[in-house]
Amino acid sequence: MKFQRQALTSAREQAGLSKPKLAQKAGVGVATVYDLENPKSNIEPRPGSVEKIAKALGVDWTVFYAPTFQETASDTPAAS
């Protein structure tokens, strides 16, 4: 499963936090939050950072991960 950057952005915005405020609340670097939300970034987050961010947002860390289309399609039986 791949880290879903948009899920982080949505959760942060719903919490009413700026990127710097989230970083401060989560105890991670501001650059980490910016990198994780940047759709052009190829950086995969460290599990510990994701857990800290999720806790700061009051959500389960798994909301930031979703199966990719290929993973979902391979789990779906072929139509007959």
N, CA, C and O of each residue as an XYZ file, in Angstrom:
320
protein
N       0.836     -1.172      0.000
C       0.000      0.000      0.000
C       0.887      1.242      0.000
O       1.999      1.239      0.527
N       0.375      2.267     -0.588
C       1.139      3.491     -0.757
C       0.593      4.601      0.129
O      -0.614      4.696      0.353
N       1.487      5.432      0.625
C       1.099      6.575      1.436
C       0.264      7.523      0.583
O       0.656      7.883     -0.528
N      -0.880      7.921      1.108
C      -1.797      8.800      0.383
C      -1.631     10.232      0.884
O      -2.140     10.602      1.942
N      -0.918     11.015      0.111
C      -0.608     12.397      0.493
C      -1.867     13.245      0.656
O      -1.946     14.074      1.562
N      -2.842     13.039     -0.210
C      -4.077     13.822     -0.135
C      -4.843     13.521      1.158
O      -5.507     14.402      1.704
N      -4.752     12.304      1.637
C      -5.428     11.956      2.896
C      -4.831     12.755      4.052
O      -5.557     13.180      4.951
N      -3.531     12.960      4.035
C      -2.885     13.756      5.070
C      -3.344     15.204      4.966
O      -3.696     15.819      5.972
N      -3.341     15.744      3.766
C      -3.771     17.128      3.569
C      -5.205     17.316      4.051
O      -5.507     18.283      4.750
N      -6.079     16.400      3.682
C      -7.486     16.491      4.084
C      -7.641     16.432      5.595
O      -8.390     17.221      6.172
N      -6.943     15.508      6.243
C      -7.038     15.365      7.699
C      -6.507     16.613      8.397
O      -7.076     17.066      9.390
N      -5.419     17.162      7.875
C      -4.838     18.365      8.472
C      -5.789     19.552      8.337
O      -6.001     20.302      9.289
N      -6.356     19.710      7.146
C      -7.290     20.809      6.919
C      -8.550     20.663      7.762
O      -9.064     21.652      8.285
N      -9.055     19.429      7.898
C     -10.239     19.194      8.736
C      -9.950     19.529     10.197
O     -10.841     19.961     10.928
N      -8.709     19.329     10.618
C      -8.326     19.643     11.993
C      -8.076     21.140     12.176
O      -7.910     21.616     13.299
N      -8.050     21.875     11.068
C      -7.831     23.319     11.144
C      -6.409     23.707     11.487
O      -6.170     24.745     12.103
N      -5.463     22.867     11.083
C      -4.058     23.120     11.391
C      -3.278     23.508     10.147
O      -3.507     22.976      9.061
N      -2.362     24.436     10.322
C      -1.418     24.744      9.247
C      -0.348     23.648      9.252
O      -0.254     22.865     10.197
N       0.438     23.605      8.210
C       1.518     22.621      8.162
C       2.503     22.829      9.312
O       2.878     21.860      9.973
N       2.938     24.088      9.572
C       3.852     24.285     10.709
C       3.229     23.915     12.062
O       3.915     23.370     12.926
N       1.946     24.204     12.250
C       1.289     23.865     13.520
C       1.194     22.350     13.695
O       1.397     21.837     14.795
N       0.886     21.631     12.605
C       0.831     20.174     12.680
C       2.200     19.617     13.023
O       2.325     18.733     13.871
N       3.228     20.134     12.363
C       4.588     19.656     12.634
C       4.941     19.851     14.105
O       5.497     18.955     14.741
N       4.620     21.015     14.634
C       4.907     21.308     16.038
C       4.135     20.371     16.962
O       4.700     19.816     17.904
N       2.847     20.199     16.688
C       2.002     19.352     17.532
C       2.445     17.890     17.482
O       2.371     17.178     18.483
N       2.907     17.444     16.303
C       3.316     16.050     16.123
C       4.763     15.799     16.550
O       5.162     14.651     16.749
N       5.536     16.853     16.690
C       6.935     16.672     17.047
C       7.790     16.196     15.889
O       8.756     15.456     16.075
N       7.423     16.633     14.684
C       8.214     16.309     13.491
C       8.644     17.622     12.846
O       8.116     18.683     13.175
N       9.584     17.548     11.946
C      10.048     18.741     11.264
C       9.002     19.294     10.299
O       8.218     18.546      9.713
N       9.007     20.604     10.148
C       8.081     21.243      9.212
C       8.314     20.702      7.803
O       7.363     20.484      7.053
N       9.572     20.488      7.448
C       9.894     19.960      6.123
C       9.260     18.589      5.908
O       8.884     18.247      4.787
N       9.141     17.810      6.969
C       8.523     16.485      6.866
C       7.076     16.614      6.416
O       6.640     15.910      5.506
N       6.337     17.505      7.047
C       4.926     17.682      6.686
C       4.816     18.197      5.255
O       3.996     17.702      4.481
N       5.635     19.188      4.895
C       5.600     19.710      3.528
C       5.916     18.605      2.518
O       5.225     18.473      1.507
N       6.947     17.818      2.783
C       7.325     16.733      1.869
C       6.224     15.685      1.749
O       5.943     15.197      0.654
N       5.603     15.341      2.872
C       4.578     14.299      2.847
C       3.304     14.746      2.137
O       2.565     13.911      1.616
N       3.041     16.037      2.110
C       1.855     16.531      1.411
C       2.132     16.878     -0.052
O       1.196     17.036     -0.836
N       3.384     16.997     -0.417
C       3.739     17.389     -1.782
C       3.487     16.238     -2.753
O       4.123     15.190     -2.643
N       2.565     16.422     -3.704
C       2.262     15.334     -4.633
C       3.428     14.955     -5.553
O       3.432     13.870     -6.134
N       4.407     15.837     -5.684
C       5.560     15.546     -6.537
C       6.686     14.860     -5.774
O       7.684     14.450     -6.367
N       6.526     14.735     -4.462
C       7.560     14.119     -3.635
C       7.511     12.598     -3.754
O       6.437     11.998     -3.781
N       8.666     12.003     -3.824
C       8.771     10.544     -3.869
C       9.180      9.970     -2.519
O       9.395      8.766     -2.388
N       9.284     10.826     -1.532
C       9.726     10.404     -0.211
C       8.641      9.574      0.458
O       7.490      9.999      0.557
N       9.018      8.392      0.914
C       8.103      7.551      1.682
C       8.328      7.868      3.154
O       9.471      7.914      3.609
N       7.270      8.084      3.888
C       7.423      8.488      5.279
C       7.899      7.356      6.177
O       7.681      6.177      5.898
N       8.542      7.741      7.242
C       8.938      6.781      8.269
C       7.692      6.420      9.069
O       6.874      7.291      9.366
N       7.543      5.158      9.418
C       6.362      4.752     10.194
C       6.177      5.565     11.474
O       5.050      5.897     11.840
N       7.262      5.881     12.143
C       7.160      6.660     13.377
C       6.608      8.052     13.136
O       5.838      8.569     13.945
N       6.999      8.656     12.029
C       6.498      9.989     11.698
C       5.006      9.940     11.397
O       4.254     10.817     11.822
N       4.583      8.927     10.675
C       3.168      8.781     10.347
C       2.352      8.590     11.628
O       1.277      9.172     11.773
N       2.855      7.789     12.540
C       2.148      7.566     13.807
C       2.036      8.856     14.615
O       0.978      9.138     15.178
N       3.101      9.636     14.680
C       3.077     10.901     15.409
C       2.080     11.877     14.791
O       1.325     12.540     15.501
N       2.086     11.958     13.470
C       1.179     12.869     12.766
C      -0.265     12.433     12.971
O      -1.141     13.259     13.231
N      -0.505     11.140     12.854
C      -1.868     10.620     13.050
C      -2.358     10.917     14.459
O      -3.500     11.337     14.647
N      -1.510     10.703     15.437
C      -1.887     10.966     16.822
C      -2.199     12.444     17.016
O      -3.169     12.789     17.691
N      -1.394     13.311     16.435
C      -1.618     14.751     16.550
C      -2.941     15.162     15.899
O      -3.578     16.123     16.329
N      -3.345     14.431     14.864
C      -4.599     14.728     14.170
C      -5.797     13.981     14.760
O      -6.944     14.247     14.399
N      -5.524     13.053     15.662
C      -6.603     12.285     16.281
C      -7.231     11.262     15.355
O      -8.423     10.971     15.447
N      -6.403     10.711     14.447
C      -6.892      9.693     13.520
C      -5.990      8.465     13.600
O      -4.874      8.538     14.114
N      -6.472      7.362     13.098
C      -5.668      6.154     13.020
C      -4.688      6.304     11.853
O      -5.058      6.816     10.797
N      -3.465      5.870     12.034
C      -2.449      6.033     10.996
C      -2.822      5.351      9.683
O      -2.330      5.740      8.624
N      -3.679      4.347      9.741
C      -4.030      3.607      8.527
C      -4.842      4.441      7.539
O      -4.947      4.074      6.369
N      -5.421      5.559      7.991
C      -6.183      6.392      7.051
C      -5.289      7.010      5.990
O      -5.772      7.476      4.958
N      -3.980      7.016      6.244
C      -3.055      7.597      5.275
C      -2.561      6.581      4.245
O      -1.746      6.898      3.379
N      -3.066      5.375      4.356
C      -2.672      4.333      3.416
C      -3.921      3.740      2.788
O      -4.905      3.453      3.471
N      -3.865      3.565      1.502
C      -4.976      2.949      0.789
C      -4.381      2.071     -0.298
O      -3.304      2.360     -0.820
N      -5.071      1.020     -0.628
C      -4.553      0.185     -1.716
C      -4.511      0.972     -3.016
O      -5.382      1.802     -3.277
N      -3.516      0.712     -3.814
C      -3.459      1.333     -5.134
C      -4.485      0.645     -6.022
O      -5.008     -0.414     -5.675
N      -4.767      1.243     -7.151
C      -5.732      0.658     -8.077
C      -5.316     -0.757     -8.451
O      -6.158     -1.654     -8.502
N      -4.032     -0.969     -8.713
C      -3.565     -2.291     -9.112
C      -3.778     -3.309     -7.999
O      -4.157     -4.450     -8.262
N      -3.534     -2.897     -6.751
C      -3.761     -3.808     -5.629
C      -5.242     -4.134     -5.503
O      -5.612     -5.283     -5.259
N      -6.081     -3.129     -5.669
C      -7.527     -3.327     -5.569
C      -8.020     -4.209     -6.719
O      -8.821     -5.119     -6.508
N      -7.541     -3.938     -7.930
C      -7.977     -4.710     -9.096
C      -7.551     -6.166     -9.000
O      -8.283     -7.057     -9.429
N      -6.379     -6.410     -8.444
C      -5.924     -7.804     -8.353
C      -6.703     -8.597     -7.306
O      -6.738     -9.827     -7.343
N      -7.332     -7.872     -6.364
C      -8.141     -8.534     -5.336
C      -9.577     -8.778     -5.793
O     -10.320     -9.523     -5.153
N      -9.959     -8.158     -6.886
C     -11.324     -8.263     -7.374
C     -11.433     -9.395     -8.377
O     -10.645     -9.445     -9.321
N     -12.385    -10.309     -8.209
C     -12.526    -11.381     -9.188
C     -12.912    -10.821    -10.557
O     -13.653     -9.843    -10.652
N     -12.412    -11.436    -11.587
C     -12.721    -10.993    -12.950
C     -14.209    -11.221    -13.240
O     -14.808    -12.214    -12.827
N     -14.763    -10.271    -13.955
C     -16.185    -10.422    -14.337
C     -16.304    -11.505    -15.390
O     -15.453    -11.625    -16.272
N     -17.361    -12.289    -15.294
C     -17.527    -13.360    -16.279
C     -18.725    -13.115    -17.154
O     -19.016    -13.918    -18.041
